[in-house]
């Protein structure tokens, strides 16, 4: 699992980590500390995730990659047009989008 956060900036919360019984509590504790901050730049997040997915596909060409994208709001920074944003999604992997708010 890899976890990123985004607002008007994009950053790693958890770099690619194998989840097991020894680290699941630490992973969940890390995720529980995520809080909304600045504006919502979905363009920047989708662009960075697409780049990361491309790297993963090169390193692990036989792996199944799933992308779960969660946001607490509407795009308020960067591209806000839904059609343009959808063009930034890597459709070669499973994408799940969840909106809160």
Backbone as JSON, one array per atom type, in Angstrom:
{
  "sequence": "XXXXXXXXXXXXXXXXXXXXXXXXXXXXXXXXXXXXXXXXXXXXXXXXXXXXXXXXXXXXXXXXXXXXXXXXXXXXXXXXXXXXXXXXXXXXXXXXXXXXX",
  "N": [[0.84, -1.16, 0.0], [0.44, 2.25, -0.7], [0.26, 5.56, 0.45], [-0.87, 8.74, -0.26], [-1.2, 12.26, 0.34], [-3.09, 15.18, -0.48], [-3.59, 18.62, -1.13], [-3.27, 21.73, -2.02], [-0.78, 20.92, -2.41], [1.14, 17.93, -2.99], [1.91, 14.94, -1.39], [3.81, 12.19, 0.04], [2.46, 10.02, 2.46], [2.75, 7.49, 3.28], [5.12, 5.45, 2.1], [5.46, 2.9, -0.41], [4.49, -0.01, 1.09], [4.45, -3.22, 2.47], [1.67, -4.69, 3.84], [1.13, -6.1, 6.99], [0.49, -8.18, 9.9], [2.2, -7.14, 11.82], [2.58, -4.45, 11.23], [0.17, -3.19, 10.74], [-1.31, -1.7, 12.67], [0.33, 0.57, 13.06], [0.23, 1.64, 10.48], [-2.51, 2.25, 10.23], [-2.71, 4.12, 12.33], [-1.1, 6.15, 11.28], [-2.61, 6.88, 9.03], [-4.92, 7.77, 10.31], [-4.09, 10.21, 11.29], [-4.22, 12.01, 9.23], [-5.29, 15.11, 8.04], [-7.48, 17.59, 6.62], [-6.17, 20.37, 4.79], [-5.07, 22.9, 2.95], [-6.24, 24.28, -0.16], [-8.07, 22.39, -2.71], [-6.55, 20.59, -4.99], [-7.18, 18.69, -7.39], [-6.29, 18.09, -9.91], [-3.42, 18.2, -9.69], [-3.03, 16.09, -7.89], [-4.08, 13.84, -9.34], [-2.37, 13.86, -11.55], [0.15, 13.36, -10.37], [-0.35, 10.85, -9.21], [-0.89, 9.33, -11.49], [1.63, 9.34, -12.69], [3.07, 7.95, -10.71], [1.75, 5.47, -10.81], [2.5, 4.68, -13.38], [5.25, 4.27, -12.99], [5.11, 2.12, -11.18], [3.93, 0.16, -12.82], [5.98, -0.28, -14.62], [7.97, -1.37, -12.95], [6.68, -3.53, -11.76], [5.35, -5.36, -13.79], [3.49, -7.46, -13.92], [1.74, -7.22, -11.85], [-1.41, -6.52, -10.26], [-2.84, -3.42, -10.12], [-4.46, -1.19, -8.0], [-6.24, 1.79, -7.54], [-7.28, 4.02, -5.17], [-9.03, 6.86, -4.7], [-9.59, 9.48, -2.62], [-11.39, 12.3, -1.58], [-12.12, 15.33, 0.18], [-13.58, 17.35, -0.83], [-14.68, 19.69, -3.43], [-12.85, 20.44, -6.43], [-10.78, 23.16, -6.04], [-8.58, 24.42, -6.85], [-6.21, 24.58, -9.5], [-7.02, 22.61, -12.44], [-10.51, 22.43, -12.81], [-12.52, 21.41, -14.32], [-14.57, 18.7, -14.96], [-14.43, 16.92, -17.16], [-11.86, 17.38, -18.18], [-10.35, 16.68, -15.93], [-10.99, 13.96, -15.74], [-9.6, 12.99, -17.88], [-7.06, 12.75, -16.94], [-6.87, 10.43, -15.55], [-5.55, 7.2, -15.13], [-6.68, 4.74, -16.99], [-5.96, 2.13, -17.25], [-5.76, 0.76, -14.95], [-7.57, -0.32, -12.01], [-9.75, 2.04, -10.77], [-11.06, 3.76, -8.02], [-13.23, 6.11, -6.82], [-13.92, 8.24, -4.17], [-15.9, 10.56, -2.57], [-16.04, 12.87, 0.06], [-18.16, 15.03, 1.61]],
  "CA": [[0.0, 0.0, 0.0], [1.07, 3.57, -0.69], [-0.73, 6.58, 0.78], [-0.52, 10.13, -0.53], [-2.19, 13.29, 0.67], [-3.02, 16.34, -1.36], [-4.42, 19.8, -1.04], [-2.59, 22.38, -3.14], [0.49, 20.2, -2.49], [1.01, 16.48, -3.06], [3.02, 14.36, -0.64], [3.71, 10.83, 0.55], [2.22, 9.77, 3.87], [3.28, 6.16, 3.49], [5.72, 4.91, 0.87], [5.05, 1.52, -0.7], [4.7, -0.84, 2.27], [3.72, -4.48, 2.57], [0.85, -4.67, 5.05], [1.09, -7.37, 7.71], [0.01, -8.06, 11.28], [3.15, -6.39, 12.64], [2.6, -3.01, 10.96], [-1.16, -2.66, 10.42], [-1.69, -0.67, 13.64], [1.1, 1.78, 12.74], [-0.31, 2.18, 9.23], [-3.8, 2.87, 10.55], [-2.43, 5.31, 13.13], [-0.6, 7.16, 10.35], [-3.75, 7.34, 8.23], [-5.83, 8.51, 11.21], [-3.55, 11.55, 11.55], [-4.41, 12.86, 8.06], [-6.28, 16.17, 8.22], [-7.54, 18.51, 5.49], [-5.42, 21.61, 5.0], [-5.31, 23.99, 2.02], [-7.22, 24.12, -1.22], [-8.19, 21.04, -3.25], [-6.03, 20.54, -6.35], [-7.36, 17.33, -7.88], [-5.4, 17.97, -11.08], [-2.08, 17.88, -9.23], [-3.06, 14.74, -7.31], [-4.24, 12.85, -10.41], [-1.16, 13.87, -12.36], [1.2, 12.67, -9.62], [-0.72, 9.44, -9.07], [-0.7, 8.7, -12.8], [3.08, 9.16, -12.83], [3.45, 6.88, -9.79], [1.23, 4.21, -11.37], [3.36, 4.35, -14.52], [6.48, 3.7, -12.42], [4.78, 0.79, -10.64], [3.69, -0.76, -13.93], [7.3, -0.63, -15.17], [8.69, -2.2, -11.98], [5.88, -4.74, -11.49], [4.45, -5.45, -14.95], [2.48, -8.51, -13.77], [0.92, -6.97, -10.66], [-2.67, -5.81, -10.4], [-2.74, -2.15, -9.41], [-5.73, -0.55, -7.69], [-6.08, 3.17, -7.1], [-8.44, 4.54, -4.45], [-8.86, 8.31, -4.61], [-10.57, 10.05, -1.71], [-11.27, 13.74, -1.41], [-13.12, 15.91, 1.08], [-14.25, 18.5, -1.41], [-14.6, 20.01, -4.85], [-11.6, 21.05, -6.89], [-10.78, 24.61, -5.86], [-7.29, 24.89, -7.33], [-5.86, 23.81, -10.69], [-8.14, 22.31, -13.33], [-11.73, 22.07, -12.11], [-13.45, 20.82, -15.29], [-14.65, 17.25, -14.76], [-13.97, 16.21, -18.35], [-10.39, 17.48, -18.22], [-9.82, 15.89, -14.82], [-11.12, 12.53, -16.05], [-8.57, 12.63, -18.86], [-5.82, 12.54, -16.2], [-6.97, 9.15, -14.85], [-4.98, 6.04, -15.82], [-7.76, 3.77, -17.11], [-5.43, 0.77, -17.37], [-5.83, 0.18, -13.61], [-8.86, -0.13, -11.35], [-9.85, 3.31, -10.05], [-12.23, 3.93, -7.17], [-13.27, 7.5, -6.37], [-14.82, 8.44, -3.03], [-15.95, 11.96, -2.16], [-16.61, 13.18, 1.36], [-18.47, 16.45, 1.69]],
  "C": [[0.9, 1.24, 0.0], [-0.02, 4.58, -0.39], [-0.12, 7.95, 0.5], [-1.57, 11.03, 0.08], [-2.03, 14.4, -0.35], [-3.97, 17.41, -0.87], [-3.94, 20.62, -2.23], [-1.17, 21.83, -3.3], [0.2, 18.7, -2.48], [2.17, 15.87, -2.3], [2.72, 12.92, -0.21], [3.36, 10.88, 2.03], [2.86, 8.44, 4.22], [3.82, 5.64, 2.16], [5.39, 3.43, 0.77], [5.49, 0.58, 0.43], [3.86, -2.1, 2.17], [2.97, -4.47, 3.9], [0.85, -6.06, 5.68], [0.61, -7.12, 9.14], [0.92, -7.21, 12.15], [3.06, -4.88, 12.42], [1.23, -2.39, 10.72], [-1.58, -1.56, 11.39], [-0.96, 0.64, 13.35], [0.57, 2.44, 11.47], [-1.63, 2.89, 9.5], [-3.64, 4.12, 11.39], [-1.94, 6.46, 12.25], [-1.75, 7.74, 9.53], [-4.71, 8.17, 9.08], [-5.37, 9.93, 11.48], [-3.74, 12.51, 10.37], [-5.54, 13.85, 8.33], [-6.29, 17.05, 6.97], [-6.81, 19.81, 5.81], [-5.87, 22.67, 4.0], [-6.41, 23.71, 1.02], [-7.18, 22.7, -1.77], [-7.76, 21.04, -4.71], [-6.05, 19.09, -6.84], [-6.48, 17.08, -9.1], [-4.01, 17.52, -10.67], [-2.03, 16.46, -8.67], [-3.16, 13.68, -8.39], [-3.0, 12.75, -11.28], [-0.04, 13.1, -11.66], [0.9, 11.19, -9.45], [-0.51, 8.7, -10.39], [0.77, 8.42, -13.05], [3.57, 8.01, -11.94], [2.98, 5.52, -10.32], [2.08, 3.76, -12.55], [4.66, 3.72, -14.04], [6.22, 2.29, -11.89], [4.6, -0.23, -11.75], [5.01, -1.18, -14.57], [8.04, -1.6, -14.25], [8.0, -3.55, -11.77], [4.88, -4.98, -12.61], [3.34, -6.51, -14.81], [1.57, -8.32, -12.56], [-0.38, -6.28, -11.05], [-2.57, -4.55, -9.53], [-4.14, -1.58, -9.23], [-5.44, 0.83, -7.12], [-7.38, 3.61, -6.44], [-8.15, 6.02, -4.19], [-9.96, 8.85, -3.72], [-10.32, 11.54, -1.57], [-12.39, 14.25, -0.51], [-13.82, 17.11, 0.45], [-14.1, 18.62, -2.91], [-13.23, 20.58, -5.17], [-11.72, 22.56, -6.77], [-9.49, 25.25, -6.36], [-6.93, 24.03, -8.53], [-7.07, 23.62, -11.59], [-9.34, 21.89, -12.48], [-12.76, 21.42, -13.02], [-13.42, 19.3, -15.19], [-14.14, 16.46, -15.95], [-12.45, 16.24, -18.46], [-9.76, 16.66, -17.11], [-9.9, 14.39, -15.13], [-10.09, 12.07, -17.06], [-7.22, 12.36, -18.19], [-5.78, 11.18, -15.49], [-6.38, 8.05, -15.73], [-6.04, 4.94, -15.84], [-7.27, 2.34, -17.29], [-5.4, 0.05, -16.02], [-7.23, 0.39, -13.07], [-8.79, 1.16, -10.55], [-11.15, 3.36, -9.26], [-12.16, 5.35, -6.63], [-14.33, 7.64, -5.3], [-14.74, 9.91, -2.64], [-16.63, 12.1, -0.82], [-16.92, 14.66, 1.39], [-19.21, 16.95, 0.5]]
}
